[in-house]
Amino acid sequence: MPARLCGQICKIMKNKKLRNDIILICAILLAAAMLSLLLFAFRKEGEYVSVVQNGKEVARYSLSENVTVTLENGGTNVLVIENGYAFISDASCPDKICVHHRKIHCTGEAITCLPNKTVIKIVSGEGVDAVS
Ligand SMILES: [Zn+2]
């Protein structure tokens, strides 16, 4: 550290009012850092709907967009993304387990349609599944 800068820091530290200001700024910065960390933690809610067919991801949709897509893989599954939730509104499979599945929106949640070998799952934006 240059001696001149060191001397300036010493001068600042001797000035009580300025020192208090620095402490206050540090506290604000710390609070801001904690707040962004908190916001980041809340972002754990999934952001993308990944469509996996035959074990491979074939498409990815943002959870924030309202879309309806028909997925074809031997049979059909109608994927609906609405208000941050994803669900299957209709399917050609005989069991309709995927249609009756509740809406999903958190990372790690998935709807599987075994007859059509189709899985829709919620993934985080990084593209890597978060292990929770
Ligand atoms: Zn199904």
Backbone and ligand atoms as CSV (ligand in chain L), in Angstrom:
chain,resi,resn,atom,element,x,y,z
A,1,MET,N,N,0.851,-1.198,0.000
A,1,MET,CA,C,0.000,0.000,0.000
A,1,MET,C,C,0.891,1.256,0.000
A,2,PRO,N,N,0.643,2.195,-0.867
A,2,PRO,CA,C,1.475,3.413,-0.885
A,2,PRO,C,C,1.347,4.159,0.433
A,3,ALA,N,N,2.460,4.733,0.848
A,3,ALA,CA,C,2.509,5.415,2.147
A,3,ALA,C,C,1.505,6.556,2.215
A,4,ARG,N,N,1.320,7.227,1.075
A,4,ARG,CA,C,0.415,8.378,1.054
A,4,ARG,C,C,-1.019,7.935,1.357
A,5,LEU,N,N,-1.429,6.812,0.748
A,5,LEU,CA,C,-2.778,6.276,0.953
A,5,LEU,C,C,-2.953,5.853,2.398
A,6,CYS,N,N,-1.896,5.228,2.942
A,6,CYS,CA,C,-1.911,4.771,4.336
A,6,CYS,C,C,-2.115,5.953,5.267
A,7,GLY,N,N,-1.391,7.037,4.959
A,7,GLY,CA,C,-1.509,8.241,5.773
A,7,GLY,C,C,-2.909,8.811,5.723
A,8,GLN,N,N,-3.512,8.734,4.544
A,8,GLN,CA,C,-4.877,9.245,4.393
A,8,GLN,C,C,-5.868,8.423,5.201
A,9,ILE,N,N,-5.667,7.106,5.181
A,9,ILE,CA,C,-6.555,6.227,5.961
A,9,ILE,C,C,-6.430,6.555,7.437
A,10,CYS,N,N,-5.164,6.762,7.881
A,10,CYS,CA,C,-4.933,7.112,9.284
A,10,CYS,C,C,-5.661,8.404,9.642
A,11,LYS,N,N,-5.592,9.358,8.729
A,11,LYS,CA,C,-6.243,10.655,8.949
A,11,LYS,C,C,-7.765,10.468,9.080
A,12,ILE,N,N,-8.307,9.612,8.187
A,12,ILE,CA,C,-9.748,9.343,8.211
A,12,ILE,C,C,-10.128,8.674,9.526
A,13,MET,N,N,-9.310,7.716,9.957
A,13,MET,CA,C,-9.624,6.975,11.165
A,13,MET,C,C,-9.559,7.873,12.402
A,14,LYS,N,N,-8.756,8.927,12.314
A,14,LYS,CA,C,-8.648,9.854,13.449
A,14,LYS,C,C,-9.861,10.784,13.498
A,15,ASN,N,N,-10.454,11.002,12.333
A,15,ASN,CA,C,-11.629,11.862,12.268
A,15,ASN,C,C,-12.851,11.038,12.664
A,16,LYS,N,N,-13.365,11.308,13.851
A,16,LYS,CA,C,-14.435,10.474,14.414
A,16,LYS,C,C,-15.711,10.492,13.566
A,17,LYS,N,N,-16.057,11.711,13.093
A,17,LYS,CA,C,-17.287,11.842,12.326
A,17,LYS,C,C,-17.204,11.046,11.021
A,18,LEU,N,N,-16.029,11.167,10.371
A,18,LEU,CA,C,-15.831,10.462,9.117
A,18,LEU,C,C,-15.816,8.953,9.336
A,19,ARG,N,N,-15.225,8.569,10.473
A,19,ARG,CA,C,-15.151,7.143,10.787
A,19,ARG,C,C,-16.562,6.568,10.967
A,20,ASN,N,N,-17.390,7.331,11.635
A,20,ASN,CA,C,-18.778,6.893,11.818
A,20,ASN,C,C,-19.491,6.753,10.477
A,21,ASP,N,N,-19.167,7.704,9.581
A,21,ASP,CA,C,-19.767,7.644,8.250
A,21,ASP,C,C,-19.348,6.363,7.535
A,22,ILE,N,N,-18.060,6.040,7.666
A,22,ILE,CA,C,-17.550,4.826,7.006
A,22,ILE,C,C,-18.227,3.584,7.578
A,23,ILE,N,N,-18.383,3.574,8.901
A,23,ILE,CA,C,-19.051,2.439,9.550
A,23,ILE,C,C,-20.490,2.313,9.035
A,24,LEU,N,N,-21.136,3.488,8.879
A,24,LEU,CA,C,-22.516,3.498,8.401
A,24,LEU,C,C,-22.591,2.962,6.966
A,25,ILE,N,N,-21.641,3.431,6.133
A,25,ILE,CA,C,-21.613,2.973,4.733
A,25,ILE,C,C,-21.382,1.459,4.677
A,26,CYS,N,N,-20.450,0.999,5.516
A,26,CYS,CA,C,-20.170,-0.441,5.576
A,26,CYS,C,C,-21.416,-1.218,5.987
A,27,ALA,N,N,-22.138,-0.668,6.961
A,27,ALA,CA,C,-23.351,-1.336,7.444
A,27,ALA,C,C,-24.403,-1.401,6.333
A,28,ILE,N,N,-24.508,-0.292,5.575
A,28,ILE,CA,C,-25.481,-0.259,4.479
A,28,ILE,C,C,-25.095,-1.275,3.397
A,29,LEU,N,N,-23.789,-1.291,3.083
A,29,LEU,CA,C,-23.307,-2.231,2.067
A,29,LEU,C,C,-23.564,-3.669,2.501
A,30,LEU,N,N,-23.338,-3.929,3.785
A,30,LEU,CA,C,-23.540,-5.268,4.335
A,30,LEU,C,C,-25.023,-5.653,4.246
A,31,ALA,N,N,-25.880,-4.674,4.592
A,31,ALA,CA,C,-27.319,-4.920,4.539
A,31,ALA,C,C,-27.758,-5.199,3.101
A,32,ALA,N,N,-27.190,-4.435,2.149
A,32,ALA,CA,C,-27.529,-4.622,0.743
A,32,ALA,C,C,-27.074,-5.994,0.257
A,33,ALA,N,N,-25.884,-6.385,0.707
A,33,ALA,CA,C,-25.351,-7.691,0.314
A,33,ALA,C,C,-26.230,-8.809,0.853
A,34,MET,N,N,-26.676,-8.637,2.103
A,34,MET,CA,C,-27.527,-9.656,2.714
A,34,MET,C,C,-28.890,-9.729,2.017
A,35,LEU,N,N,-29.375,-8.551,1.619
A,35,LEU,CA,C,-30.670,-8.490,0.959
A,35,LEU,C,C,-30.608,-9.198,-0.399
A,36,SER,N,N,-29.525,-8.957,-1.149
A,36,SER,CA,C,-29.401,-9.597,-2.455
A,36,SER,C,C,-29.223,-11.101,-2.300
A,37,LEU,N,N,-28.557,-11.488,-1.207
A,37,LEU,CA,C,-28.380,-12.913,-0.921
A,37,LEU,C,C,-29.736,-13.563,-0.638
A,38,LEU,N,N,-30.554,-12.806,0.104
A,38,LEU,CA,C,-31.892,-13.273,0.458
A,38,LEU,C,C,-32.741,-13.422,-0.804
A,39,LEU,N,N,-32.641,-12.417,-1.683
A,39,LEU,CA,C,-33.388,-12.453,-2.935
A,39,LEU,C,C,-32.939,-13.638,-3.785
A,40,PHE,N,N,-31.628,-13.890,-3.760
A,40,PHE,CA,C,-31.074,-15.006,-4.519
A,40,PHE,C,C,-31.632,-16.324,-3.991
A,41,ALA,N,N,-31.760,-16.407,-2.669
A,41,ALA,CA,C,-32.282,-17.623,-2.050
A,41,ALA,C,C,-33.729,-17.861,-2.475
A,42,PHE,N,N,-34.498,-16.762,-2.577
A,42,PHE,CA,C,-35.891,-16.889,-2.982
A,42,PHE,C,C,-36.022,-17.294,-4.447
A,43,ARG,N,N,-34.964,-17.016,-5.221
A,43,ARG,CA,C,-34.981,-17.375,-6.637
A,43,ARG,C,C,-34.886,-18.880,-6.835
A,44,LYS,N,N,-34.790,-19.609,-5.757
A,44,LYS,CA,C,-34.710,-21.065,-5.880
A,44,LYS,C,C,-35.939,-21.657,-6.557
A,45,GLU,N,N,-37.012,-20.884,-6.575
A,45,GLU,CA,C,-38.173,-21.328,-7.326
A,45,GLU,C,C,-37.756,-21.466,-8.775
A,46,GLY,N,N,-38.193,-22.518,-9.420
A,46,GLY,CA,C,-37.719,-22.809,-10.764
A,46,GLY,C,C,-38.004,-21.701,-11.756
A,47,GLU,N,N,-37.240,-21.682,-12.815
A,47,GLU,CA,C,-37.426,-20.643,-13.803
A,47,GLU,C,C,-37.741,-21.193,-15.188
A,48,TYR,N,N,-37.378,-22.450,-15.415
A,48,TYR,CA,C,-37.587,-23.018,-16.740
A,48,TYR,C,C,-38.304,-24.359,-16.674
A,49,VAL,N,N,-39.036,-24.636,-17.722
A,49,VAL,CA,C,-39.667,-25.931,-17.856
A,49,VAL,C,C,-38.859,-26.704,-18.887
A,50,SER,N,N,-38.265,-27.791,-18.451
A,50,SER,CA,C,-37.462,-28.613,-19.347
A,50,SER,C,C,-38.303,-29.794,-19.819
A,51,VAL,N,N,-38.319,-30.010,-21.126
A,51,VAL,CA,C,-39.063,-31.134,-21.691
A,51,VAL,C,C,-38.070,-32.218,-22.067
A,52,VAL,N,N,-38.224,-33.377,-21.438
A,52,VAL,CA,C,-37.307,-34.488,-21.686
A,52,VAL,C,C,-38.085,-35.624,-22.342
A,53,GLN,N,N,-37.604,-36.037,-23.499
A,53,GLN,CA,C,-38.227,-37.167,-24.197
A,53,GLN,C,C,-37.158,-38.211,-24.487
A,54,ASN,N,N,-37.460,-39.450,-24.167
A,54,ASN,CA,C,-36.510,-40.560,-24.313
A,54,ASN,C,C,-35.184,-40.259,-23.614
A,55,GLY,N,N,-35.277,-39.570,-22.475
A,55,GLY,CA,C,-34.089,-39.290,-21.685
A,55,GLY,C,C,-33.282,-38.092,-22.144
A,56,LYS,N,N,-33.739,-37.410,-23.164
A,56,LYS,CA,C,-32.980,-36.251,-23.652
A,56,LYS,C,C,-33.834,-34.990,-23.590
A,57,GLU,N,N,-33.204,-33.888,-23.215
A,57,GLU,CA,C,-33.941,-32.628,-23.190
A,57,GLU,C,C,-34.157,-32.169,-24.631
A,58,VAL,N,N,-35.422,-31.965,-24.984
A,58,VAL,CA,C,-35.725,-31.559,-26.355
A,58,VAL,C,C,-36.167,-30.102,-26.449
A,59,ALA,N,N,-36.616,-29.556,-25.339
A,59,ALA,CA,C,-37.067,-28.162,-25.378
A,59,ALA,C,C,-37.018,-27.574,-23.982
A,60,ARG,N,N,-37.007,-26.253,-23.939
A,60,ARG,CA,C,-36.989,-25.551,-22.662
A,60,ARG,C,C,-37.814,-24.278,-22.807
A,61,TYR,N,N,-38.708,-24.083,-21.872
A,61,TYR,CA,C,-39.565,-22.895,-21.916
A,61,TYR,C,C,-39.434,-22.129,-20.613
A,62,SER,N,N,-39.553,-20.812,-20.714
A,62,SER,CA,C,-39.495,-19.979,-19.516
A,62,SER,C,C,-40.809,-20.101,-18.751
A,63,LEU,N,N,-40.693,-20.219,-17.437
A,63,LEU,CA,C,-41.904,-20.317,-16.596
A,63,LEU,C,C,-42.665,-19.000,-16.556
A,64,SER,N,N,-41.988,-17.911,-16.918
A,64,SER,CA,C,-42.637,-16.599,-16.830
A,64,SER,C,C,-43.487,-16.276,-18.059
A,65,GLU,N,N,-43.413,-17.155,-19.072
A,65,GLU,CA,C,-44.219,-16.907,-20.260
A,65,GLU,C,C,-45.405,-17.861,-20.298
A,66,ASN,N,N,-46.549,-17.340,-20.652
A,66,ASN,CA,C,-47.722,-18.198,-20.776
A,66,ASN,C,C,-47.749,-18.807,-22.177
A,67,VAL,N,N,-47.551,-20.118,-22.237
A,67,VAL,CA,C,-47.565,-20.788,-23.539
A,67,VAL,C,C,-48.296,-22.121,-23.440
A,68,THR,N,N,-48.783,-22.569,-24.587
A,68,THR,CA,C,-49.375,-23.895,-24.706
A,68,THR,C,C,-48.688,-24.582,-25.875
A,69,VAL,N,N,-48.075,-25.716,-25.600
A,69,VAL,CA,C,-47.389,-26.444,-26.670
A,69,VAL,C,C,-47.807,-27.907,-26.667
A,70,THR,N,N,-47.927,-28.450,-27.866
A,70,THR,CA,C,-48.240,-29.867,-27.993
A,70,THR,C,C,-46.941,-30.629,-28.223
A,71,LEU,N,N,-46.640,-31.524,-27.283
A,71,LEU,CA,C,-45.411,-32.311,-27.365
A,71,LEU,C,C,-45.742,-33.646,-28.002
A,72,GLU,N,N,-45.007,-34.001,-29.029
A,72,GLU,CA,C,-45.251,-35.275,-29.702
A,72,GLU,C,C,-44.086,-36.220,-29.507
A,73,ASN,N,N,-44.411,-37.409,-29.083
A,73,ASN,CA,C,-43.381,-38.445,-28.908
A,73,ASN,C,C,-44.103,-39.798,-28.904
A,74,GLY,N,N,-44.532,-40.217,-30.063
A,74,GLY,CA,C,-45.365,-41.415,-30.136
A,74,GLY,C,C,-46.807,-41.019,-29.888
A,75,GLY,N,N,-47.060,-40.445,-28.719
A,75,GLY,CA,C,-48.368,-39.873,-28.405
A,75,GLY,C,C,-48.212,-38.380,-28.235
A,76,THR,N,N,-49.238,-37.745,-27.748
A,76,THR,CA,C,-49.132,-36.301,-27.554
A,76,THR,C,C,-49.431,-35.904,-26.111
A,77,ASN,N,N,-48.753,-34.853,-25.671
A,77,ASN,CA,C,-49.012,-34.243,-24.376
A,77,ASN,C,C,-49.119,-32.741,-24.616
A,78,VAL,N,N,-50.174,-32.163,-24.101
A,78,VAL,CA,C,-50.322,-30.714,-24.244
A,78,VAL,C,C,-49.792,-30.050,-22.972
A,79,LEU,N,N,-48.661,-29.380,-23.134
A,79,LEU,CA,C,-48.035,-28.696,-22.006
A,79,LEU,C,C,-48.530,-27.254,-21.948
A,80,VAL,N,N,-49.000,-26.878,-20.776
A,80,VAL,CA,C,-49.465,-25.496,-20.589
A,80,VAL,C,C,-48.622,-24.839,-19.495
A,81,ILE,N,N,-48.119,-23.663,-19.793
A,81,ILE,CA,C,-47.411,-22.870,-18.784
A,81,ILE,C,C,-48.248,-21.621,-18.555
A,82,GLU,N,N,-48.662,-21.457,-17.312
A,82,GLU,CA,C,-49.599,-20.384,-16.993
A,82,GLU,C,C,-49.271,-19.808,-15.623
A,83,ASN,N,N,-49.055,-18.510,-15.570
A,83,ASN,CA,C,-48.796,-17.796,-14.308
A,83,ASN,C,C,-47.702,-18.459,-13.465
A,84,GLY,N,N,-46.650,-18.925,-14.116
A,84,GLY,CA,C,-45.534,-19.504,-13.377
A,84,GLY,C,C,-45.701,-20.971,-13.017
A,85,TYR,N,N,-46.795,-21.571,-13.474
A,85,TYR,CA,C,-47.041,-22.980,-13.200
A,85,TYR,C,C,-47.104,-23.764,-14.513
A,86,ALA,N,N,-46.637,-25.002,-14.472
A,86,ALA,CA,C,-46.678,-25.850,-15.659
A,86,ALA,C,C,-47.523,-27.083,-15.373
A,87,PHE,N,N,-48.309,-27.488,-16.356
A,87,PHE,CA,C,-49.106,-28.707,-16.207
A,87,PHE,C,C,-49.450,-29.271,-17.580
A,88,ILE,N,N,-49.943,-30.495,-17.579
A,88,ILE,CA,C,-50.375,-31.152,-18.808
A,88,ILE,C,C,-51.894,-31.051,-18.857
A,89,SER,N,N,-52.409,-30.346,-19.843
A,89,SER,CA,C,-53.859,-30.156,-19.910
A,89,SER,C,C,-54.553,-31.304,-20.643
A,90,ASP,N,N,-53.806,-31.964,-21.537
A,90,ASP,CA,C,-54.409,-33.074,-22.283
A,90,ASP,C,C,-53.303,-33.998,-22.772
A,91,ALA,N,N,-53.631,-35.263,-22.929
A,91,ALA,CA,C,-52.633,-36.218,-23.403
A,91,ALA,C,C,-53.319,-37.396,-24.074
A,92,SER,N,N,-52.561,-38.073,-24.939
A,92,SER,CA,C,-53.117,-39.206,-25.667
A,92,SER,C,C,-52.921,-40.521,-24.920
A,93,CYS,N,N,-52.184,-40.463,-23.829
A,93,CYS,CA,C,-51.879,-41.699,-23.104
A,93,CYS,C,C,-53.133,-42.282,-22.457
A,94,PRO,N,N,-53.171,-43.612,-22.250
A,94,PRO,CA,C,-54.390,-44.220,-21.677
A,94,PRO,C,C,-54.574,-43.957,-20.181
A,95,ASP,N,N,-53.482,-43.813,-19.432
A,95,ASP,CA,C,-53.649,-43.674,-17.974
A,95,ASP,C,C,-53.974,-42.249,-17.506
A,96,LYS,N,N,-53.555,-41.253,-18.274
A,96,LYS,CA,C,-53.805,-39.828,-17.968
A,96,LYS,C,C,-53.231,-39.404,-16.618
A,97,ILE,N,N,-52.197,-40.124,-16.167
A,97,ILE,CA,C,-51.571,-39.766,-14.885
A,97,ILE,C,C,-50.974,-38.366,-14.978
A,98,CYS,N,N,-50.376,-38.065,-16.141
A,98,CYS,CA,C,-49.743,-36.747,-16.318
A,98,CYS,C,C,-50.780,-35.619,-16.313
A,99,VAL,N,N,-51.961,-35.895,-16.853
A,99,VAL,CA,C,-53.016,-34.872,-16.898
A,99,VAL,C,C,-53.532,-34.582,-15.487
A,100,HIS,N,N,-53.602,-35.647,-14.683
A,100,HIS,CA,C,-54.144,-35.485,-13.332
A,100,HIS,C,C,-53.109,-34.988,-12.331
A,101,HIS,N,N,-51.863,-34.916,-12.766
A,101,HIS,CA,C,-50.813,-34.428,-11.875
A,101,HIS,C,C,-51.066,-32.961,-11.542
A,102,ARG,N,N,-50.786,-32.609,-10.291
A,102,ARG,CA,C,-50.983,-31.203,-9.908
A,102,ARG,C,C,-49.976,-30.313,-10.643
A,103,LYS,N,N,-50.274,-29.024,-10.685
A,103,LYS,CA,C,-49.394,-28.063,-11.350
A,103,LYS,C,C,-48.056,-28.002,-10.618
A,104,ILE,N,N,-46.996,-27.810,-11.370
A,104,ILE,CA,C,-45.667,-27.749,-10.757
A,104,ILE,C,C,-45.030,-26.387,-11.011
A,105,HIS,N,N,-44.174,-25.957,-10.063
A,105,HIS,CA,C,-43.466,-24.687,-10.290
A,105,HIS,C,C,-42.158,-24.567,-9.524
A,106,CYS,N,N,-41.814,-25.532,-8.690
A,106,CYS,CA,C,-40.563,-25.449,-7.933
A,106,CYS,C,C,-39.494,-26.335,-8.571
A,107,THR,N,N,-38.246,-25.879,-8.475
A,107,THR,CA,C,-37.135,-26.633,-9.038
A,107,THR,C,C,-37.137,-28.066,-8.501
A,108,GLY,N,N,-37.024,-29.014,-9.397
A,108,GLY,CA,C,-36.985,-30.413,-8.993
A,108,GLY,C,C,-38.318,-31.122,-9.188
A,109,GLU,N,N,-39.408,-30.359,-9.256
A,109,GLU,CA,C,-40.712,-30.974,-9.470
A,109,GLU,C,C,-40.818,-31.433,-10.930
A,110,ALA,N,N,-41.540,-32.506,-11.161
A,110,ALA,CA,C,-41.649,-33.026,-12.513
A,110,ALA,C,C,-42.978,-33.735,-12.725
A,111,ILE,N,N,-43.409,-33.773,-13.970
A,111,ILE,CA,C,-44.584,-34.552,-14.350
A,111,ILE,C,C,-44.088,-35.566,-15.381
A,112,THR,N,N,-44.374,-36.811,-15.127
A,112,THR,CA,C,-43.900,-37.865,-16.017
A,112,THR,C,C,-45.076,-38.512,-16.741
A,113,CYS,N,N,-44.904,-38.694,-18.044
A,113,CYS,CA,C,-45.874,-39.468,-18.806
A,113,CYS,C,C,-45.147,-40.689,-19.338
A,114,LEU,N,N,-45.323,-41.804,-18.625
A,114,LEU,CA,C,-44.612,-43.026,-18.994
A,114,LEU,C,C,-44.978,-43.538,-20.386
A,115,PRO,N,N,-46.269,-43.614,-20.739
A,115,PRO,CA,C,-46.604,-44.153,-22.072
A,115,PRO,C,C,-45.964,-43.355,-23.219
A,116,ASN,N,N,-45.830,-42.045,-23.026
A,116,ASN,CA,C,-45.251,-41.215,-24.088
A,116,ASN,C,C,-43.760,-40.934,-23.876
A,117,LYS,N,N,-43.206,-41.551,-22.850
A,117,LYS,CA,C,-41.781,-41.350,-22.515
A,117,LYS,C,C,-41.425,-39.869,-22.452
A,118,THR,N,N,-42.326,-39.092,-21.857
A,118,THR,CA,C,-42.123,-37.645,-21.781
A,118,THR,C,C,-42.115,-37.197,-20.319
A,119,VAL,N,N,-41.135,-36.370,-19.998
A,119,VAL,CA,C,-41.041,-35.815,-18.650
A,119,VAL,C,C,-40.944,-34.303,-18.776
A,120,ILE,N,N,-41.757,-33.592,-18.020
A,120,ILE,CA,C,-41.540,-32.146,-17.957
A,120,ILE,C,C,-41.102,-31.846,-16.538
A,121,LYS,N,N,-40.023,-31.097,-16.420
A,121,LYS,CA,C,-39.516,-30.806,-15.081
A,121,LYS,C,C,-39.089,-29.359,-14.985
A,122,ILE,N,N,-39.101,-28.876,-13.743
A,122,ILE,CA,C,-38.723,-27.490,-13.495
A,122,ILE,C,C,-37.229,-27.455,-13.169
A,123,VAL,N,N,-36.536,-26.604,-13.891
A,123,VAL,CA,C,-35.090,-26.481,-13.656
A,123,VAL,C,C,-34.754,-25.014,-13.384
A,124,SER,N,N,-33.641,-24.809,-12.722
A,124,SER,CA,C,-33.199,-23.435,-12.466
A,124,SER,C,C,-32.528,-22.868,-13.716
A,125,GLY,N,N,-32.385,-21.560,-13.732
A,125,GLY,CA,C,-31.881,-20.878,-14.914
A,125,GLY,C,C,-30.482,-21.267,-15.357
A,126,GLU,N,N,-29.684,-21.813,-14.443
A,126,GLU,CA,C,-28.290,-22.123,-14.776
A,126,GLU,C,C,-28.161,-23.346,-15.684
A,127,GLY,N,N,-29.248,-24.101,-15.788
A,127,GLY,CA,C,-29.193,-25.286,-16.643
A,127,GLY,C,C,-28.715,-26.507,-15.895
A,128,VAL,N,N,-28.300,-26.325,-14.655
A,128,VAL,CA,C,-27.865,-27.460,-13.837
A,128,VAL,C,C,-28.899,-27.654,-12.730
A,129,ASP,N,N,-29.315,-28.871,-12.529
A,129,ASP,CA,C,-30.301,-29.149,-11.504
A,129,ASP,C,C,-29.708,-28.902,-10.123
A,130,ALA,N,N,-30.383,-28.086,-9.341
A,130,ALA,CA,C,-29.930,-27.822,-7.988
A,130,ALA,C,C,-30.274,-29.008,-7.099
A,131,VAL,N,N,-29.307,-29.490,-6.365
A,131,VAL,CA,C,-29.562,-30.603,-5.459
A,131,VAL,C,C,-30.033,-30.022,-4.134
A,132,SER,N,N,-31.226,-30.383,-3.748
A,132,SER,CA,C,-31.756,-29.839,-2.498
A,132,SER,C,C,-32.057,-30.948,-1.507
L,1,ZN,ZN,ZN,-49.634,-39.396,-19.680
